[in-house]
Amino acid sequence: MLWFGKRKKRLERSRVAVLVADGVEQAQLDAAVKQLRAAGSDVFIIGVRPGKARAFRALKPSVVVPIDATLGEVHPASFHALVIPGGSVHADRLRQSPAALGFIRDFNRAKRPIAAIGHAAAVLASAGVVAARRLTGWPGIKDDIANAGGVWLDEPYVVDENLLTGRASRDAGTWSKQLVKHVGRLADVEGV
């Protein structure tokens, strides 16, 4: 087959917010950003505070991640999808941020795609968006999910309506490939 001109990428013209704070798990962040950019998405790193966030790799400080904008500078309606990488410290910081929890609730109310992996599923529980939903995440947060009314599954990834959740860093490759499919299936790229 001959291609004339440039081949359109699957998520071309999509805008994806990636929510980060200090302690974000670098492997999970990198997997999501790489897959989304390869599919043509414009990826924006949204922080709880301005400047930079310190990523971690297996509980050891790693790279510094530049923040594109803060939660106070953006509106959820400006994005087609939301990604929340994990990390235990990261999730704990996001759970304590009313702005982060409100941002997640706004995405969920609009039925826009939300993807979380590892400890980030606990942030979804704190935001109040997991009741009667099936999801996965780090095994250590299984009780957080159950106490919030969700059903935790021991799977590499789980899709439940607009939520895509991944279990752990070892599943980041599989989860991030599903992320592109999930955003492509649910995001109304023309709608933003």
N, C-alpha and C positions, 0 to 999 in steps of 0.2 A: 504494500500500500504506500502510496506517495503522500507526503505531508507537505503542504504549501503553507508557508508562514509559520507562525509560532503555535505550538500545541498548547491548548488551554490546560492549566493545572486544575485539579479537582476542587480546591478551595480558594481559587483566585477571587479576589475582592472580599474575602472574609476577614473580619477583625476579631482577634481572640485576646481576651484579657487573661494573664497569668498572675495570680495573686501570690505575692511573696512577702516574707518577713525574715528576720535573722533566724538561722537554723534550718532553712529549706534544704531538703535532701538533693544534692547536686545531680545524682544519677537520674532521679525522677524528673527534675526540672529539665535537664539536658535532653532526655528522651522525648519529652513532650514538645519542646521548642523545635528540635531537629525535625521531627515528623511533620509538624504543622507548617514550618517554613518550606520544607520540601514539597508540600502539597499546595503551596502558593498563599498561605495565610499571612496576613500582617499580624505579628505577635507583639503585644505590649506588656511589659513587665510592670505590674501595678503594685505599689508598696503601701504598707501601713503608714510609713513615714518617708520623707524625701531622702534622696542621696543614694545610698547603696545598702544592700543586705548581704550578710555573710552566709554563704552556703556551707553545708557540712557534707562530708562523705563518711558514712558509718561513724557518726558521733565525733569526728575530728574536723576542726575548721579547715575549710577549703578555699575556693575562689570568692571574690567579691562580685556581686551581681549588681550592675547599675539599674536604678529604678527609672522607668520612662515617665511615670506620673504617679501621684498618690491617689488614694481613694477619694480624698476631698476635691480632687481636680477632674475627676471623670464621672460619667453617669453610666449605669449598666446598659441603658438603651443604645449606647454607642458601640456595643460589641455584639457579635453573633454568638459567642460562646465564652465560657469561663473554665479555666483550668486551675486546680489547686494541687500542687505537688505536696508530698508528705515531708516527714521528718518530725520526730517527737517534739523537739524544741519549737520548731516552726508551727506545728499544729497548736501547741499550747499558747503561743503568742497570738495567733489568729483568733483562737477561742475567746481571748480576753479583749478583743477589739470590737466594740459595738458597730463600727463602720464596716468592718469585714463581714460580720454576721448579717448586717442589713444588705450589703451588696449581694451576698449569696441568696438571701430571701427574695430580693428583687428579680434575680435571674430565674429562680424557681417559680415565682408567681407568673412570670412571662412565658414559662415553659421553654426557655432557651436551654441549650445543652450545657450541662455542668459535668466536669470530669474531675475526679479526685483519686488519689492513690495513697496507699499506706496509711499513716496516721491522719491524713487529711480527712478521712471519713468521719473522724471524731469532730472535726469542725462543722461538717454537715449536720451532725447530731446536735451540736450546740446552736446551730442556726435554726433548728426545728424543722428540717426538711426531710427527715428519714422515716417518720411514722408510717407504718403499713407499707414500707418499701423494702425491697430486697437489695442488698449491697454486700460488698466485701471491703476489706481493709486489713491493716496489720492485725494479726491475731490478738494482740494485747488490748485492742480496743473493742473486742467483741461485746463486752458487757456495756460499754458506752452506747453501742448501736442498739442492743436489746433494751436498755433502760430508756432510750429515746423512742421506742416503739418499732424499730426496724428489725429486719431479719438478716443476720450475718451469715454469709456463705463462704466456705473455704474453696474459692475458685480464683484463678488468675485474674479474671475480670468479670463483672456483672453489669448488665444493662437493665435498667428499670425506668421506662419512659424517658425523661430527659436526663436521668443520672447515669453516668458511666463511672464505675469505681474499679480500682485495681488493688490487688492484695499487698504487694511489696516491691522493692527495687528489683528483685530477681524476675518479676513479671513486667517490668517497665517496657520492655521491647514489644511484647504482645499487647499490653494496654495501650501504648502510644499508637500502634497500628489501628487498633479499634477506635482510638480517639479521632483519627481522620475520618473514618467511616461514620462515626457518631455525629460529628459536627456536620459532615456533608449531608447526612440524612435529615437532620433536624433544623439546621440553621437556614434561615430565610435570607440569603445573601443579598438579595435585592431590597430587603425590607429595612436596612439600616441606612 
